[in-house]
Each structure stands twice: as structure tokens, then as C-alpha cells.
């Protein structure tokens, strides 16, 4: 946040982890994402920006069905956000 000047543009994309099933954390893919914030963390961070573009996405995680891991099917949810620092 501090490295962006007032009026600067933030371009952001990431997932959030509000409703993951308990078995999800044993999956290798989930271990590759070292920070697993909840949506409220992003909402608070975005409140310091004037939104230019905001899109939430929710897609089924189809790779779970290929036998690559033990975790059940779930939906990946996240944000695309572009905003101007206030």
C-alpha cells in the first residue's frame, strides 16, 4: 500500500478462501498459495481505493476430478480489482 502514490493505480487478482472444505488443506495445490486470506481482508484493503473495475469470480475447480488429489470438488472464488489510491 505504501509503495503506491496517491492517485496511483492498483491492478489486483487473487483468490479468497472463505468456504473451503476441511480436506482442501491437504491438497498440494492449496499449499502453493502461502497466504489464504478471507474475502473480508480484501474488502477492507480495497476500501482504500476508488474502484475502477471490480469483478468477483466463482468457477468450479475441475482439476479435483482428475484424481490428482484427495480434496473434494469445490469452487474457486476470487477478485479482479482495479482501483485508484485515495
mmCIF file of the C-alpha atoms, coordinates in Angstrom:
data_MODEL
# 
_entry.id   MODEL 
# 
loop_
_atom_site.group_PDB 
_atom_site.id 
_atom_site.type_symbol 
_atom_site.label_atom_id 
_atom_site.label_alt_id 
_atom_site.label_comp_id 
_atom_site.label_asym_id 
_atom_site.label_entity_id 
_atom_site.label_seq_id 
_atom_site.pdbx_PDB_ins_code 
_atom_site.Cartn_x 
_atom_site.Cartn_y 
_atom_site.Cartn_z 
_atom_site.occupancy 
_atom_site.B_iso_or_equiv 
_atom_site.pdbx_formal_charge 
_atom_site.auth_seq_id 
_atom_site.auth_comp_id 
_atom_site.auth_asym_id 
_atom_site.auth_atom_id 
_atom_site.pdbx_PDB_model_num 
ATOM 1  C CA . UNK A 1 1  ? 0.000   0.000   0.000   1.00 0.00 ? 1  UNK A CA 1 
ATOM 2  C CA . UNK A 1 2  ? 2.751   2.472   0.941   1.00 0.00 ? 2  UNK A CA 1 
ATOM 3  C CA . UNK A 1 3  ? 4.669   1.908   -2.291  1.00 0.00 ? 3  UNK A CA 1 
ATOM 4  C CA . UNK A 1 4  ? 1.731   3.226   -4.328  1.00 0.00 ? 4  UNK A CA 1 
ATOM 5  C CA . UNK A 1 5  ? 1.474   7.010   -4.558  1.00 0.00 ? 5  UNK A CA 1 
ATOM 6  C CA . UNK A 1 6  ? -1.873  8.775   -4.013  1.00 0.00 ? 6  UNK A CA 1 
ATOM 7  C CA . UNK A 1 7  ? -3.749  8.594   -7.307  1.00 0.00 ? 7  UNK A CA 1 
ATOM 8  C CA . UNK A 1 8  ? -1.738  5.533   -8.358  1.00 0.00 ? 8  UNK A CA 1 
ATOM 9  C CA . UNK A 1 9  ? -3.452  2.546   -9.947  1.00 0.00 ? 9  UNK A CA 1 
ATOM 10 C CA . UNK A 1 10 ? -3.631  -0.891  -8.293  1.00 0.00 ? 10 UNK A CA 1 
ATOM 11 C CA . UNK A 1 11 ? -4.248  -3.893  -10.544 1.00 0.00 ? 11 UNK A CA 1 
ATOM 12 C CA . UNK A 1 12 ? -5.065  -6.949  -8.450  1.00 0.00 ? 12 UNK A CA 1 
ATOM 13 C CA . UNK A 1 13 ? -6.214  -10.545 -8.874  1.00 0.00 ? 13 UNK A CA 1 
ATOM 14 C CA . UNK A 1 14 ? -6.333  -13.286 -6.279  1.00 0.00 ? 14 UNK A CA 1 
ATOM 15 C CA . UNK A 1 15 ? -8.483  -15.975 -4.741  1.00 0.00 ? 15 UNK A CA 1 
ATOM 16 C CA . UNK A 1 16 ? -10.031 -15.948 -1.303  1.00 0.00 ? 16 UNK A CA 1 
ATOM 17 C CA . UNK A 1 17 ? -10.663 -18.871 0.998   1.00 0.00 ? 17 UNK A CA 1 
ATOM 18 C CA . UNK A 1 18 ? -13.934 -18.362 2.868   1.00 0.00 ? 18 UNK A CA 1 
ATOM 19 C CA . UNK A 1 19 ? -15.709 -21.674 2.323   1.00 0.00 ? 19 UNK A CA 1 
ATOM 20 C CA . UNK A 1 20 ? -13.091 -24.323 1.647   1.00 0.00 ? 20 UNK A CA 1 
ATOM 21 C CA . UNK A 1 21 ? -13.893 -27.886 2.758   1.00 0.00 ? 21 UNK A CA 1 
ATOM 22 C CA . UNK A 1 22 ? -11.694 -29.260 5.581   1.00 0.00 ? 22 UNK A CA 1 
ATOM 23 C CA . UNK A 1 23 ? -9.927  -31.733 3.248   1.00 0.00 ? 23 UNK A CA 1 
ATOM 24 C CA . UNK A 1 24 ? -8.881  -28.917 0.933   1.00 0.00 ? 24 UNK A CA 1 
ATOM 25 C CA . UNK A 1 25 ? -5.845  -28.043 3.047   1.00 0.00 ? 25 UNK A CA 1 
ATOM 26 C CA . UNK A 1 26 ? -4.300  -31.486 2.465   1.00 0.00 ? 26 UNK A CA 1 
ATOM 27 C CA . UNK A 1 27 ? -4.152  -30.813 -1.294  1.00 0.00 ? 27 UNK A CA 1 
ATOM 28 C CA . UNK A 1 28 ? -0.797  -29.887 -2.853  1.00 0.00 ? 28 UNK A CA 1 
ATOM 29 C CA . UNK A 1 29 ? -2.329  -27.020 -4.854  1.00 0.00 ? 29 UNK A CA 1 
ATOM 30 C CA . UNK A 1 30 ? -3.537  -25.303 -1.690  1.00 0.00 ? 30 UNK A CA 1 
ATOM 31 C CA . UNK A 1 31 ? -0.040  -25.449 -0.164  1.00 0.00 ? 31 UNK A CA 1 
ATOM 32 C CA . UNK A 1 32 ? 1.356   -23.478 -3.092  1.00 0.00 ? 32 UNK A CA 1 
ATOM 33 C CA . UNK A 1 33 ? -0.629  -20.415 -2.004  1.00 0.00 ? 33 UNK A CA 1 
ATOM 34 C CA . UNK A 1 34 ? 1.197   -19.316 1.170   1.00 0.00 ? 34 UNK A CA 1 
ATOM 35 C CA . UNK A 1 35 ? -1.374  -16.708 2.232   1.00 0.00 ? 35 UNK A CA 1 
ATOM 36 C CA . UNK A 1 36 ? -5.022  -17.768 2.359   1.00 0.00 ? 36 UNK A CA 1 
ATOM 37 C CA . UNK A 1 37 ? -6.996  -14.630 3.220   1.00 0.00 ? 37 UNK A CA 1 
ATOM 38 C CA . UNK A 1 38 ? -10.727 -14.402 3.638   1.00 0.00 ? 38 UNK A CA 1 
ATOM 39 C CA . UNK A 1 39 ? -12.813 -12.129 1.428   1.00 0.00 ? 39 UNK A CA 1 
ATOM 40 C CA . UNK A 1 40 ? -13.222 -9.600  4.265   1.00 0.00 ? 40 UNK A CA 1 
ATOM 41 C CA . UNK A 1 41 ? -9.450  -8.941  4.221   1.00 0.00 ? 41 UNK A CA 1 
ATOM 42 C CA . UNK A 1 42 ? -9.608  -7.960  0.554   1.00 0.00 ? 42 UNK A CA 1 
ATOM 43 C CA . UNK A 1 43 ? -12.763 -5.886  1.052   1.00 0.00 ? 43 UNK A CA 1 
ATOM 44 C CA . UNK A 1 44 ? -11.015 -3.899  3.772   1.00 0.00 ? 44 UNK A CA 1 
ATOM 45 C CA . UNK A 1 45 ? -7.894  -3.378  1.638   1.00 0.00 ? 45 UNK A CA 1 
ATOM 46 C CA . UNK A 1 46 ? -9.969  -2.291  -1.379  1.00 0.00 ? 46 UNK A CA 1 
ATOM 47 C CA . UNK A 1 47 ? -11.771 0.297   0.759   1.00 0.00 ? 47 UNK A CA 1 
ATOM 48 C CA . UNK A 1 48 ? -8.627  2.472   0.476   1.00 0.00 ? 48 UNK A CA 1 
ATOM 49 C CA . UNK A 1 49 ? -9.097  2.688   -3.301  1.00 0.00 ? 49 UNK A CA 1 
ATOM 50 C CA . UNK A 1 50 ? -11.604 4.236   -5.659  1.00 0.00 ? 50 UNK A CA 1 
ATOM 51 C CA . UNK A 1 51 ? -12.887 1.272   -7.695  1.00 0.00 ? 51 UNK A CA 1 
ATOM 52 C CA . UNK A 1 52 ? -12.396 1.486   -11.443 1.00 0.00 ? 52 UNK A CA 1 
ATOM 53 C CA . UNK A 1 53 ? -13.160 -2.151  -12.234 1.00 0.00 ? 53 UNK A CA 1 
ATOM 54 C CA . UNK A 1 54 ? -14.326 -4.878  -9.860  1.00 0.00 ? 54 UNK A CA 1 
ATOM 55 C CA . UNK A 1 55 ? -15.275 -8.409  -10.771 1.00 0.00 ? 55 UNK A CA 1 
ATOM 56 C CA . UNK A 1 56 ? -15.755 -11.347 -8.456  1.00 0.00 ? 56 UNK A CA 1 
ATOM 57 C CA . UNK A 1 57 ? -15.469 -14.774 -9.975  1.00 0.00 ? 57 UNK A CA 1 
ATOM 58 C CA . UNK A 1 58 ? -16.536 -18.210 -8.925  1.00 0.00 ? 58 UNK A CA 1 
ATOM 59 C CA . UNK A 1 59 ? -15.562 -21.222 -11.011 1.00 0.00 ? 59 UNK A CA 1 
ATOM 60 C CA . UNK A 1 60 ? -15.716 -24.953 -10.328 1.00 0.00 ? 60 UNK A CA 1 
ATOM 61 C CA . UNK A 1 61 ? -12.322 -26.463 -9.627  1.00 0.00 ? 61 UNK A CA 1 
ATOM 62 C CA . UNK A 1 62 ? -12.489 -29.195 -12.249 1.00 0.00 ? 62 UNK A CA 1 
ATOM 63 C CA . UNK A 1 63 ? -8.926  -30.410 -11.675 1.00 0.00 ? 63 UNK A CA 1 
ATOM 64 C CA . UNK A 1 64 ? -10.099 -32.069 -8.465  1.00 0.00 ? 64 UNK A CA 1 
ATOM 65 C CA . UNK A 1 65 ? -11.979 -34.617 -10.555 1.00 0.00 ? 65 UNK A CA 1 
ATOM 66 C CA . UNK A 1 66 ? -8.852  -35.861 -12.322 1.00 0.00 ? 66 UNK A CA 1 
ATOM 67 C CA . UNK A 1 67 ? -7.585  -37.874 -9.367  1.00 0.00 ? 67 UNK A CA 1 
ATOM 68 C CA . UNK A 1 68 ? -4.682  -35.505 -8.728  1.00 0.00 ? 68 UNK A CA 1 
ATOM 69 C CA . UNK A 1 69 ? -5.582  -35.008 -5.093  1.00 0.00 ? 69 UNK A CA 1 
ATOM 70 C CA . UNK A 1 70 ? -7.755  -36.176 -2.231  1.00 0.00 ? 70 UNK A CA 1 
ATOM 71 C CA . UNK A 1 71 ? -9.724  -32.959 -1.743  1.00 0.00 ? 71 UNK A CA 1 
ATOM 72 C CA . UNK A 1 72 ? -13.398 -32.885 -2.772  1.00 0.00 ? 72 UNK A CA 1 
ATOM 73 C CA . UNK A 1 73 ? -14.716 -30.698 -5.555  1.00 0.00 ? 73 UNK A CA 1 
ATOM 74 C CA . UNK A 1 74 ? -15.149 -27.071 -4.577  1.00 0.00 ? 74 UNK A CA 1 
ATOM 75 C CA . UNK A 1 75 ? -15.468 -23.674 -6.188  1.00 0.00 ? 75 UNK A CA 1 
ATOM 76 C CA . UNK A 1 76 ? -12.567 -21.275 -6.578  1.00 0.00 ? 76 UNK A CA 1 
ATOM 77 C CA . UNK A 1 77 ? -13.637 -17.734 -5.736  1.00 0.00 ? 77 UNK A CA 1 
ATOM 78 C CA . UNK A 1 78 ? -11.723 -14.519 -6.098  1.00 0.00 ? 78 UNK A CA 1 
ATOM 79 C CA . UNK A 1 79 ? -11.457 -10.929 -7.308  1.00 0.00 ? 79 UNK A CA 1 
ATOM 80 C CA . UNK A 1 80 ? -10.285 -8.922  -10.247 1.00 0.00 ? 80 UNK A CA 1 
ATOM 81 C CA . UNK A 1 81 ? -9.836  -5.369  -8.977  1.00 0.00 ? 81 UNK A CA 1 
ATOM 82 C CA . UNK A 1 82 ? -8.502  -2.168  -10.499 1.00 0.00 ? 82 UNK A CA 1 
ATOM 83 C CA . UNK A 1 83 ? -8.613  0.903   -8.314  1.00 0.00 ? 83 UNK A CA 1 
ATOM 84 C CA . UNK A 1 84 ? -7.107  4.330   -7.777  1.00 0.00 ? 84 UNK A CA 1 
ATOM 85 C CA . UNK A 1 85 ? -5.460  5.009   -4.418  1.00 0.00 ? 85 UNK A CA 1 
ATOM 86 C CA . UNK A 1 86 ? -7.323  7.668   -2.457  1.00 0.00 ? 86 UNK A CA 1 
# 
